[in-house]
Amino acid sequence: MTEAEFLAALRTLPLHPGARGLLDDAAVLEADGAFVLTHDTMVEGVHFLAADPPESVAWRIVAVNLSDLAAKGATPVGVLLSYPLHPEAEWNARFLQGFGEALEALEVTLLGGDTVSAPGGAARSYGLTAVGRAPACGAPSRSGARPGDRLWVTGHIGDAGEGLAIAKGERIGPDSLTRRYLRPLPRIRFGPDVAPHVHAMMDVSDGLLIDAARMAKASGLALSIDLGAVPLSRDLLAVREDGRDLRLAAATAGDDYELLFTAPPAADAAIRARAERDERAVTVVGEFAAGEGLTLAHDGAPVPLPPRLGFEHRG
Amino acid sequence: MTEAEFLAALRTLPLHPGARGLLDDAAVLEADGAFVLTHDTMVEGVHFLAADPPESVAWRIVAVNLSDLAAKGATPVGVLLSYPLHPEAEWNARFLQGFGEALEALEVTLLGGDTVSAPGGAARSYGLTAVGRAPACGAPSRSGARPGDRLWVTGHIGDAGEGLAIAKGERIGPDSLTRRYLRPLPRIRFGPDVAPHVHAMMDVSDGLLIDAARMAKASGLALSIDLGAVPLSRDLLAVREDGRDLRLAAATAGDDYELLFTAPPAADAAIRARAERDERAVTVVGEFAAGEGLTLAHDGAPVPLPPRLGFEHRG
């Protein structure tokens, strides 16, 4: 598959009108409000396994970027893809398949990008820039938490980490968990909807504990997290015994792409009402107070911080 | 140098206000008109030499993207950088140096991006997304040329190609030519200024002939180019003998990052007046007509098309 053939295939995917059919040198985006921009790069052997299905690599590069948009309350507008052509035509075709599925499912269109040839044998890296429309209330930062705020998290934590271990052959478990690693579902609707109610928001990509600790530090506050409240899925509880070890593993595993946000107790009802609309789990897992540092508890007893709170060097 | 140290160094560079100090997960761009977005990736061994100075790699990733913005008449607003951390701290420091110099000189600020660790030994690739403000007249496409339009090019053609050959040790020549390869100067002011007068515009990155042929094809027109008119610099003419061979070499070498645009003869005066303002060369090198295909002439005699019009597989 040549670059021209790859480009021709890209043109059959959902394109943004401003993409100019991928026939020009740049995309044009008509403005009608503020935009949110984010870029994530995924490197083979660092952010995904060399053996991961190409469809999943494509899906994840879209999903992880849209998760960053959702965390800013932004509605996806378009993406620009940086793609190193793979020597195997089938790999490229399967990447395109997963990329198209992600664009369709996550309701975003292709704006542009760059397809490059890459020397054989090199570790591949895939980059995506995502553009979203900022919410009318303004894009929440990770530093806006206030004393007394509750720390909320969407969905379930730890499934993707277990799924990754299954994909690596380290553990045995159902496909539903592997799928949570291979095909994360960013909270593209919930993020914009909840944005007006939050003081701070970010996504959980490196691990609940490390990401929450970053939020507390950026906000200049102390944060206590109740491990007992960390929401675990039935799928995970079916293959792992509940307890402090599992909860620490889940809260430090990463790749969840759930939303982490803070809001005052007065916003509880509005947040729960929004979550009920699409039967999403949304859970209070902690509380902010004046001071600094992260403290953990489980069943009312203090738990020492683990040596590793999540992925520290993923960039 | 860790990712945290690299990020801390990035924070000392000129940042866009919407970058939120590179402390949040995404950038926010207030809109006041349409934006132009472009992304270019540069791969070691494909788009630059492994031995190129890190400062130049950094400069070029900014310059080639701003050249695409200029070709759409867009004024630079901000860039997002995808950077694989280099195992040598000095390499990172020198990249940062060149990157900062490019941001300053090319009058653009950093909006965000992603710094990733990369497995050792892999060919590195650097990505940049550039955002610009679209011109009020609308961003010209590469497909807008009309019959009777003249084909114009800015500056000189072929210096960068000669500079690359010197950098590779294939030829001997002055630093001024090498610098045209290592530190291209995109036409960031001329592009927006000339945009209201053009029918079509793009930049010369893969070679004058191949890029002009793409413009003619996209516009559904025939194009004749006079090799004798291709503007060559005094520096180039000092080391190479003028003639058809040099002119073909210059017009197929690439890496010029000059602007290629079309306009009706009635726009001649306005274009020349704008060029005189900053003493820039701007030259008519061809003419469009109904039909299709590229034809070449030199000193009034037809010249057969060379087998290679420029870089075809650079993406």
HADDOCK unambig.tbl for C-alpha pairs under 7 A between the chains (distance, minus, plus):
assign (segid A and resid 3 and name CA) (segid B and resid 313 and name CA) 6.91 0.50 0.50
assign (segid A and resid 3 and name CA) (segid B and resid 315 and name CA) 6.48 0.50 0.50
assign (segid A and resid 24 and name CA) (segid B and resid 141 and name CA) 6.09 0.50 0.50
assign (segid A and resid 24 and name CA) (segid B and resid 142 and name CA) 6.03 0.50 0.50
assign (segid A and resid 25 and name CA) (segid B and resid 68 and name CA) 6.42 0.50 0.50
assign (segid A and resid 26 and name CA) (segid B and resid 36 and name CA) 6.44 0.50 0.50
assign (segid A and resid 26 and name CA) (segid B and resid 37 and name CA) 5.64 0.50 0.50
assign (segid A and resid 26 and name CA) (segid B and resid 38 and name CA) 4.77 0.50 0.50
assign (segid A and resid 26 and name CA) (segid B and resid 68 and name CA) 6.83 0.50 0.50
assign (segid A and resid 27 and name CA) (segid B and resid 36 and name CA) 5.47 0.50 0.50
assign (segid A and resid 27 and name CA) (segid B and resid 37 and name CA) 5.08 0.50 0.50
assign (segid A and resid 27 and name CA) (segid B and resid 38 and name CA) 6.36 0.50 0.50
assign (segid A and resid 28 and name CA) (segid B and resid 34 and name CA) 6.76 0.50 0.50
assign (segid A and resid 28 and name CA) (segid B and resid 35 and name CA) 5.64 0.50 0.50
assign (segid A and resid 28 and name CA) (segid B and resid 36 and name CA) 4.49 0.50 0.50
assign (segid A and resid 28 and name CA) (segid B and resid 37 and name CA) 6.35 0.50 0.50
assign (segid A and resid 29 and name CA) (segid B and resid 34 and name CA) 5.44 0.50 0.50
assign (segid A and resid 29 and name CA) (segid B and resid 35 and name CA) 5.00 0.50 0.50
assign (segid A and resid 29 and name CA) (segid B and resid 36 and name CA) 6.19 0.50 0.50
assign (segid A and resid 30 and name CA) (segid B and resid 33 and name CA) 6.69 0.50 0.50
assign (segid A and resid 30 and name CA) (segid B and resid 34 and name CA) 4.22 0.50 0.50
assign (segid A and resid 30 and name CA) (segid B and resid 35 and name CA) 6.37 0.50 0.50
assign (segid A and resid 31 and name CA) (segid B and resid 31 and name CA) 5.56 0.50 0.50
assign (segid A and resid 31 and name CA) (segid B and resid 32 and name CA) 6.67 0.50 0.50
assign (segid A and resid 31 and name CA) (segid B and resid 33 and name CA) 5.39 0.50 0.50
assign (segid A and resid 31 and name CA) (segid B and resid 34 and name CA) 4.93 0.50 0.50
assign (segid A and resid 31 and name CA) (segid B and resid 35 and name CA) 6.92 0.50 0.50
assign (segid A and resid 32 and name CA) (segid B and resid 31 and name CA) 6.66 0.50 0.50
assign (segid A and resid 33 and name CA) (segid B and resid 30 and name CA) 6.68 0.50 0.50
assign (segid A and resid 33 and name CA) (segid B and resid 31 and name CA) 5.38 0.50 0.50
assign (segid A and resid 34 and name CA) (segid B and resid 28 and name CA) 6.74 0.50 0.50
assign (segid A and resid 34 and name CA) (segid B and resid 29 and name CA) 5.42 0.50 0.50
assign (segid A and resid 34 and name CA) (segid B and resid 30 and name CA) 4.23 0.50 0.50
assign (segid A and resid 34 and name CA) (segid B and resid 31 and name CA) 4.94 0.50 0.50
assign (segid A and resid 35 and name CA) (segid B and resid 28 and name CA) 5.64 0.50 0.50
assign (segid A and resid 35 and name CA) (segid B and resid 29 and name CA) 5.00 0.50 0.50
assign (segid A and resid 35 and name CA) (segid B and resid 30 and name CA) 6.37 0.50 0.50
assign (segid A and resid 35 and name CA) (segid B and resid 31 and name CA) 6.90 0.50 0.50
assign (segid A and resid 36 and name CA) (segid B and resid 26 and name CA) 6.44 0.50 0.50
assign (segid A and resid 36 and name CA) (segid B and resid 27 and name CA) 5.47 0.50 0.50
assign (segid A and resid 36 and name CA) (segid B and resid 28 and name CA) 4.48 0.50 0.50
assign (segid A and resid 36 and name CA) (segid B and resid 29 and name CA) 6.19 0.50 0.50
assign (segid A and resid 37 and name CA) (segid B and resid 26 and name CA) 5.63 0.50 0.50
assign (segid A and resid 37 and name CA) (segid B and resid 27 and name CA) 5.08 0.50 0.50
assign (segid A and resid 37 and name CA) (segid B and resid 28 and name CA) 6.33 0.50 0.50
assign (segid A and resid 38 and name CA) (segid B and resid 26 and name CA) 4.77 0.50 0.50
assign (segid A and resid 38 and name CA) (segid B and resid 27 and name CA) 6.36 0.50 0.50
assign (segid A and resid 38 and name CA) (segid B and resid 112 and name CA) 6.98 0.50 0.50
assign (segid A and resid 38 and name CA) (segid B and resid 113 and name CA) 6.61 0.50 0.50
assign (segid A and resid 39 and name CA) (segid B and resid 80 and name CA) 6.90 0.50 0.50
assign (segid A and resid 39 and name CA) (segid B and resid 113 and name CA) 5.06 0.50 0.50
assign (segid A and resid 39 and name CA) (segid B and resid 114 and name CA) 6.10 0.50 0.50
assign (segid A and resid 40 and name CA) (segid B and resid 113 and name CA) 6.91 0.50 0.50
assign (segid A and resid 40 and name CA) (segid B and resid 114 and name CA) 5.56 0.50 0.50
assign (segid A and resid 41 and name CA) (segid B and resid 82 and name CA) 6.59 0.50 0.50
assign (segid A and resid 41 and name CA) (segid B and resid 114 and name CA) 6.42 0.50 0.50
assign (segid A and resid 43 and name CA) (segid B and resid 118 and name CA) 6.64 0.50 0.50
assign (segid A and resid 68 and name CA) (segid B and resid 25 and name CA) 6.42 0.50 0.50
assign (segid A and resid 68 and name CA) (segid B and resid 26 and name CA) 6.82 0.50 0.50
assign (segid A and resid 80 and name CA) (segid B and resid 39 and name CA) 6.90 0.50 0.50
assign (segid A and resid 82 and name CA) (segid B and resid 41 and name CA) 6.59 0.50 0.50
assign (segid A and resid 112 and name CA) (segid B and resid 38 and name CA) 6.97 0.50 0.50
assign (segid A and resid 113 and name CA) (segid B and resid 38 and name CA) 6.62 0.50 0.50
assign (segid A and resid 113 and name CA) (segid B and resid 39 and name CA) 5.07 0.50 0.50
assign (segid A and resid 113 and name CA) (segid B and resid 40 and name CA) 6.92 0.50 0.50
assign (segid A and resid 114 and name CA) (segid B and resid 39 and name CA) 6.08 0.50 0.50
assign (segid A and resid 114 and name CA) (segid B and resid 40 and name CA) 5.56 0.50 0.50
assign (segid A and resid 114 and name CA) (segid B and resid 41 and name CA) 6.41 0.50 0.50
assign (segid A and resid 114 and name CA) (segid B and resid 315 and name CA) 6.29 0.50 0.50
assign (segid A and resid 115 and name CA) (segid B and resid 315 and name CA) 4.99 0.50 0.50
assign (segid A and resid 116 and name CA) (segid B and resid 314 and name CA) 6.07 0.50 0.50
assign (segid A and resid 116 and name CA) (segid B and resid 315 and name CA) 4.77 0.50 0.50
assign (segid A and resid 117 and name CA) (segid B and resid 314 and name CA) 6.72 0.50 0.50
assign (segid A and resid 118 and name CA) (segid B and resid 43 and name CA) 6.64 0.50 0.50
assign (segid A and resid 122 and name CA) (segid B and resid 122 and name CA) 4.87 0.50 0.50
assign (segid A and resid 122 and name CA) (segid B and resid 123 and name CA) 5.63 0.50 0.50
assign (segid A and resid 123 and name CA) (segid B and resid 122 and name CA) 5.62 0.50 0.50
assign (segid A and resid 141 and name CA) (segid B and resid 24 and name CA) 6.10 0.50 0.50
assign (segid A and resid 142 and name CA) (segid B and resid 24 and name CA) 6.03 0.50 0.50
assign (segid A and resid 313 and name CA) (segid B and resid 3 and name CA) 6.87 0.50 0.50
assign (segid A and resid 314 and name CA) (segid B and resid 116 and name CA) 6.02 0.50 0.50
assign (segid A and resid 314 and name CA) (segid B and resid 117 and name CA) 6.69 0.50 0.50
assign (segid A and resid 315 and name CA) (segid B and resid 3 and name CA) 6.44 0.50 0.50
assign (segid A and resid 315 and name CA) (segid B and resid 114 and name CA) 6.27 0.50 0.50
assign (segid A and resid 315 and name CA) (segid B and resid 115 and name CA) 4.95 0.50 0.50
assign (segid A and resid 315 and name CA) (segid B and resid 116 and name CA) 4.72 0.50 0.50
